[in-house]
Amino acid sequence: VTTPGQQPKPDEFDLIARYFAPLAGEGALGLKDDAATLLPRPGFEFVVTKDAVVSGIHFFPEDAPSSVARKALRVNLSDLAAKGAGPVGFMLALGLGNGWDEAWVKEFAQGLEQDCQSFGASVLGGDTFRTGGPFIVSVTAIGEIPQGNYVSRLGANADDEIFVTGSVGDAALGLQVRMGQNLQLVPHERDHLLDRYLIPQPRLDLAPALRSHASACMDISDGLLGDAQKLANASDCGMVIEAKSVPLSDAARSSLNTWQPAMETILTGGDDYELLITAPASRKAEFLRDAVEAGLSLTHIGQCTKNTGHVEVLDCDGKPMQFQSMGYCHTDYT
Amino acid sequence: VTTPGQQPKPDEFDLIARYFAPLAGEGALGLKDDAATLLPRPGFEFVVTKDAVVSGIHFFPEDAPSSVARKALRVNLSDLAAKGAGPVGFMLALGLGNGWDEAWVKEFAQGLEQDCQSFGASVLGGDTFRTGGPFIVSVTAIGEIPQGNYVSRLGANADDEIFVTGSVGDAALGLQVRMGQNLQLVPHERDHLLDRYLIPQPRLDLAPALRSHASACMDISDGLLGDAQKLANASDCGMVIEAKSVPLSDAARSSLNTWQPAMETILTGGDDYELLITAPASRKAEFLRDAVEAGLSLTHIGQCTKNTGHVEVLDCDGKPMQFQSMGYCHTDYT
């Protein structure tokens, strides 16, 4: 039932045909069927991962639909990157929340198309439905990797070195800015942090170097320290991270001088989508060189230890730092 | 923050480790990583499909969590069956709605485990989050099929025969019963309809016969006539279906005598999860025989035609039937 002046809302099939079929990949039959066929190239295997984003939790309801689409896809591409895989395609479950209209879907699809082109991924299928509540985008990404080259989070050894890509903490600080916290930054610094929260950068270009050198890897979505704790638990090792080595953007560095909780936010806040990597010391030089050749910043931040499940951050004086909130690692942190 | 007497709710990682890791399949690393690796057996390819179920739309908020889990999985297995594929595993996005507690998740996982065992599927990974609204279960199912044997909905020819598995309309009538409609049925008939709405039966046992004989197939989720329209559109053909041939359960047949809208509900209501199949006339006898051998009921219900996009249902006198609601086919129905 529509009231005068109100456009009837298109149904699921219209939306898919109009906005998502143009993004369909090989094997997806133009999204005219309920499924897609997939075969890895000879010598390759698939890597499958699934992460959902929800309005009010992972993004703001008022975020541009195009950036919601890009974040939903990128958090999954980030997981593929962490496993050393390259993207093939993805299944999209689009849960339309209260207040959706066709313009929302159109802009969402435009953002998706932009990133499909950037990253060489295509839509393999999916499902569109109304949630009666928040917007929910649940993506299942499928990547490809040479057989036997999967990089898990279970393989770190007690004497491995620890690395991280890019810069840490920008997105968590961006979220603070977004929520109204005044970090006393200049506009371009504020914009940098806001953008890092809104649009993650999956580090797919590092995948080949990871496959060559890494013993373990995961992407940092729940904060550097919390995720370091998870990697240490999964690999049965400990970790010592030097706070002074953790790579910071200029904006994050400025915030250290202007906002007291900045360091804690940087080390424990979420949404970085950088990669946390371990590799044998013997590979350090080559790994750093390969990262440079891939055009990515890679920084050595610490060492694995035999102290199973214990993750420590040392300050400039080599003393363990303590934070009110350590994310998911607080129970094990000593 | 918890109030006295209230159990703290376990976080995502606790829930996954406690309830879903025991269901993890090969390549899923016990759900300790963010992804899984997958390689089809030699000579096979993957079939991927994705359907979500949402409380208040696809199931009732008060439904037993175990039946929600089973429905969420089975609607996806039904899509695999329709493509001629067998299940391998699935990715699970579990959106916990308002009012969830650990007991809900536990019972959900129990239902999932039961069906994982019944159907030989395993959990490959997933994601758990709070929706702040309804419960949403978004499953991506991965199946396997001999290379080149995928059964699409695009391949029906103008002189093919039309078949359907099982019985049609039970779930739609079950939904009516569930919503309080008195169909004046005896208790075991009511229970049959209610159960058919709650727990779909994916017709996986028919997959080998489909691959041998079918020209096109899809599962009926939006009503026989609406889905016949979709298949006809996708295959560029028309369809004539004889209402008297459509297979009905005893309960559905009883309802025809007691509730005037029963026939329309049976032919246009959703949630059947039976298979709608086309096959060449030359294959009819063999297809019916193979279905019997697979232990499945298969019924011939009509013929494809050259009348592109036109789906007709004929009554006992051979006259086209008209319904108030034809589901998604109403605009093309003449």
Interface residues (C-beta under 8 A of the other chain):
Chain A: D11 F13 L29 K32 D33 D34 A35 A36 T37 L38 L39 P40 E45 F46 V47 V48 T49 K50 D51 A52 V54 G56 I57 D79 L80 A82 K83 A85 M91 L92 A93 G95 G97 L124 G125 G126 D127 F129 R130 T131 G132 G133 P134 I136 S138 T140 I142 G143 I145 Q147 Y150 S152 R153 L154 M218 D219 K230 A234 Y328
Chain B: D11 F13 L29 K32 D33 D34 A35 A36 T37 L38 L39 P40 E45 F46 V47 V48 T49 K50 D51 A52 V54 G56 I57 D79 L80 A82 K83 A85 M91 L92 A93 G95 G97 L124 G125 G126 D127 F129 R130 T131 G132 G133 P134 I136 S138 T140 I142 G143 I145 Q147 Y150 S152 R153 L154 M218 D219 K230 A234 Y328
